[in-house]
Amino acid sequence: MIEIKRTAAVKNNGLSASQEDYLEAILNVADASGVARSTDIAVSLGVAKPSVTGALKLLAKRGLVNYKPYGCVTFTQKGVSQAGRVAQRHEIIKSFFVDVLNVDAAVAQKAACKAEHLLGPVIISRMRDFTDLTKKKARCGRTPNVKRAKR
């Protein structure tokens, strides 16, 4: 059995998995309440406020967010783009789990949070394509023809 470990390694986009999680949390908090504050981000991620402060300072230094202590957190243009890519990757994986594998949405949500940092662009692209094919065939009343890969 192959074991995959999550690391803090920096990806091609120059962000660690943790930094991507913060971008996604900022996006989700802002979408839900209209603004993103460090306290709400801490609650969303289940981390301490000082951890959020450190991450926000780093993201601000990288030009991804606008952050001042005790203020709202907003994205820069670069940050909006990067957060959108992270959220899209997450949604593709979650949709694959729910729509193709028939996994419960809450379970799929948690699994997608972990998998989005481990799977590369080729795999995610194929997951998206297969999910789209499955949905299209389901609308036509057919199930997709799945071939097993040789070991």
N, C-alpha and C positions, 0 to 999 in steps of 0.2 A: 504494500500500500504506500502511496506517495503522500507525504505530509507537506503541506504548504504553510509556511509561517509568514505572518504579516510583519513586515519590517518598516523601519522609518526611512528606508532608502528613498532617495529623491528620484522621481520619475522623469520622463522626457520633458514634461511641461515645467520642470524645475520645482515642483511642489511635492512635499511629503504627503503621505496618506492623511496625517493629522491636519495639515494645512488645508487639504481638500475638504476634510470633514468640517472645518471651521467655515470655509466658503459656503458649503452646502447648508450649514446651520444658519448662517446669516441670511441666506436667501429664503429659507423656510420660515424663519422667525419674522422677517420683514413681510413676506407674503401673508402670513397669518394675522399679524397685528398692525401692519402698516409701517412699523419702524423696528429696527433691530438695536437693542441695548445689550450691553455686556452681561447684565444679570440674566436676561432672557436667553442669551446664547449659552450661558453656563448651565441653566436649567435644561435646555434642549439637549445638550451634550452630556449632562451628568458630570460636569467637572467643576472645580473650584473657580471662583471669580479671578483670582490671581493668574490662573492658567490662561483664562480668556484674555486678560490684559496683555500677557506676554505674547500670545498668538496674534492679537490684533495689532500690536506694535510691529511685529515681524511682517504681517501682511501689509501694513501701511508702508513700511520701509521698502517693500517689494512693489509698491505702486498699485496694489489691488483694492485697498479700502481707504476710506477717509475715517480717521479715528482720533478723537480727543477724549481724555478721561471725563467721565460723567455725561458724555454726549451720546448722540445716536451714531450708529455705524452705518456708513453708506459705501456703495461700491464706486470705484473709478470705472471708466470705460473698459479698461483692461480687466478689472475685477468682475464686471458684469459678464464679459465674454468667458472668462475662465470658470466662473460659478455656473454659467449656463451649460458649459461642456460637462462639468462634473454632474450636474443634475440630470442632464440628458442620458449620460452613461448609466446612472443609477436607475432611471426610469426604464431604459431598455432591458436591463437585467431583471428588474422587478417584474416587468411585463412578461418576460420569458418564463420566469418562475410561475407566475399566476396563469397566464394564458396557454402556455404549452405544457408545463409540468403539472398544472392544476394544484399548485401549492396555495395554502391559505394566505390571504393578503398580508396579515400581520407577520407571519413567518417569512414570507417573501421579502417584506420590507427590511427585516433584520438581516437576512442573508444577503440581500443586494448591497447593504451598507458595507459588509465585509468583502464581498466579491468585487465590487467596483474598483478596488485598489489592487487587486491581484490579476485581473484579466486584462489582456492587451487589446488594442484596437481591432485586430483581425477577428478575435473571438467575439468581441462585443458586436461588431458589424454582422457577423454570421448569426448571432443570436437574434439581432434585430430583423434580419432578412427572413429567418426561419419563423419568427413570431408573426411577421407580416404575412408570410405564405400560409401559415396555420389559420390566421384570422380570415384570410381571403377564401381559403377552401372551406372553412366552417360556414361562411355566408352562402356558399354554393351547395352546402349539404354534403361535402366530401371531407374525408380526413386525409392529411398528408401522408405520402409514402415515405416512411423513414427507413433509411438503410443503415445498418450497423457497420461501424468501422472495423476493419480487421485489426487484430491485436498484434 
